[in-house]
């Protein structure tokens, strides 16, 4: 039997009134299990019960062992809490996703919202996915590589570093670090760590982040602010503070009554709150704010380019590796070739001069003595031309062996680099050498669990 911190319970009893007993009771139940399908890769889970507010969200009847599902490692779906998928409604209702836009996911690790945004924006747009903690930025980059989007730059910066990019972003997604009250059912540790002092500290941190990143949002751009907590200090009070500092307008979203989402109106503040006794998901607060004040777009001229084009000989080979190669900008940094949308090459050059880039676009190949060695991220890219190299389709047992980076015994394969797939979805590369097969799955990604 879970018991709540007294100060939290007192506040929520006062807030929920007659609904308190339902709220408390649902915390004695298991959290729903949900995934979000990668529309560019996954056609397997389409018949599962849908998450009402997300086109690609699905509920599972129980929690499987995702680690031993090869399609999970291939980026065919992302395991994500259902309430947080409400971001989709904010994006599709307030942003023109048919246009070329720039989106910043400011507090992005481990990648749930970034992979979601990547599935919604078009191929000429740009997503900057940022994480301030270096170790978590590596996890973020791994998850985005698995998702296979080529329109993403992963950065490792403090929010204040974005302040110099005045008017650069059309949309900023800020899933703010918070006290985690909405996760009490799913994560008992969040309940043990909760305190009123921590709530106040979180609120102060959230205000600092809002202050630091606000200049980077263009005039009439949109900030999507969310937390996984219920208290007003981290939600409505922060947005009141923002309204006092700046000229803003709160944007209303259309919701379906069957979803169970509660619209919040508080002294001019408009938001949406998810309670686990109303929705099939955890606690969440989300608000959409449009910047109405004048914001000059100050694009500092990029310094001398760090980007070098690959040689003509190399490019003649590479053009066959990628679908729609003519829309891509290909660059070579030392021995590694990567690509990203040609429409965003100037923007990415500017970002590289102001921020710490972890990845940009898709790593395509290494060049060694004019020989091309395909990069793992290319195998996972949604724009890989699967016809340019031979493919080996693996059984479940062999696919798990591959993901453990074990030796594969597959006789009579032609020599050279070969794409490994499971259920038609690419997992990575091997190099067939005649008498043996070199498993090229990244060592740091290998799974350590047996079936």
Buried (B, 14 or more C-beta within 10 A) or exposed (E): EEEBBEEBBEBBBEEBEEBBEEBBEBBEEEBBBBBBBBEBBBEBBEEBEBBBBBBBBBBBEEEEEBEBBBBBBBBBBBBBBBBBBBBBBBBEEBBEBEEBBBBBBBBBBBBBBBBBBBBBBBBBBBBBBBBBEEEBBBBBBBBBBBBBBBBBBBBBBEBEBBBEBBBBBBBBBBBBBBBBBBBBBBBEEBBEEBEBEEBBEBBEBBBEBBBBBBBBBBBEBBBBBBBBBBBBBBBBBBBBBBBEEBEBBBBEBEBEEEBBBBEBEEEEBBBBBBBBBBBBBBBBBBBBBBBEEEBEEEEEEBEEEEBEEBEEEBBEBBBEBBBEBEBBBBBBEEEBBBBBBBBBBEBBBBBBBBBBBBBBBBBBBBBEEEEBBBBBBBBBBBBBBEEBBEEBEBEEEBBBBBBBBEEBEEEEBEEEBBBBBBBBBBBBBBBBEEEEBEBBBEEEBBBEEEE
